[in-house]
Amino acid sequence: MQIVTTDSIEGKRVVAYMGIVSGDAIVGANFFRDFFARIRDVVGGRAGGYEKALRGAKEHAMEDMVEQAQELGANAVIGVDLDYETVGDSMLMVSANGTAVRIE
C-alpha cells in the first residue's frame, strides 16, 4: 500500500477513487512521563517518553486508515494529512485522513 501526502503518485495513474479514509488514536498523559518531561524542559533535551507515545499514536492512526482503504479495495492512499488535537486536559488525539484510490 502506497501512502503519500501529495494528490498523485509520480508514474502512476489513479483509475478509481474509493473514498475518504481515516484513522484516529488517542494518547493519555502519564504522571511519570509528565514529571520527567517537565524536568527535561528545565534542563533541556527532548521528552523521549512523549515522543515515543506520539509516534505510537501516529502509527496506530495510519494503520487504521490503511485498514479502511484495504477494505474498500484500494492499493494506495493519497492526500494524507495528519492532525494533532488536545482532548480534555491530559489527552492528545492523532488523526490520519486521506483518499483511498486504486492505481496502476
N, C-alpha and C positions, 0 to 999 in steps of 0.2 A: 504494500500500500504506500503510494507516494503521498506525502503531506507537504504542502507549500503555502507560504503566505501570499504569494502572487496569484493573479487571476488566470494564469495559464502555466503550462509546463513546456519549456522550450523543446521543440522537436516532437511534441505530442499533440494530438488533436482530440478535443473534447467531442465525444459522439453522443453523450447523453448527460443531462443534468438530473440527478436523482433527488435532490432536495437539500435543505439546510440540516446540518447535523450539529450536535453539541454534546459537551460533557462537562460536568461540574464536580468539584471536590471542595470540601470544607475542612480546614485545619483549625483545631482548637489550640489555644495557648496552654502552656505548661508552666507551672510555678517555677520549677528549677531552670528551665530554658530562659524564662523571662528574667530571673535573677542574674544568671550568668551573662545574658545579653546586656543588661544594664551595666555590669562590671566592665564588659568589653567597650561599651560606649565611653566609659570614663578613661580607660587605659588605652583605648584604640584597638584596632583589629576588626576582624569580621565575626559576626554572630553565626558560627557554624551550625548550631542547632536549628536556628530559624531557616538558614539557607537549605539545610537538608530537608526540613519539613516542607518548605515551599517547593523545592524540586520534586519531592514525592507527590505533592498535591497536583502540580502541573502535569506530571507523568500520568497520574490517575485520570485527570480530566481529559487528556489527549487519548488515553486508552479507551475511555467511554465513547468519545467522539468517533474514533476509528471503528469500534464495535458497531455503532449505529450505521456508519457508512457501509460496512460489510453486510449488514442485514438488508440494506437497500440494494445490494448488488454492485456497489461502486468499487473501483480499484484505485481511486485517488480522492484526496480532499484538497480543494483549492481555496484561496482566500481565507486561510486560517488566521484567526485573531484570538489572542489570549488577553483576558481581562482579570484584574485583581480587585476585589472589593472587601471592605471590612464588614463583618456581620456581628452586631452587638458590640460588646466591649473587648471580647477576647478571641474572636474567630476571624479567619481570613478565608474568603471564597475565591477559587480559581475557576474560571470558565473558559472553555475552548470551543470556538464556533467556526464553522466553515461550510463549504458547499461540496456535497458528495457528487462525484462525477464518474463517468466511465470514459477512459481514454484509450487511444490506440496509437 
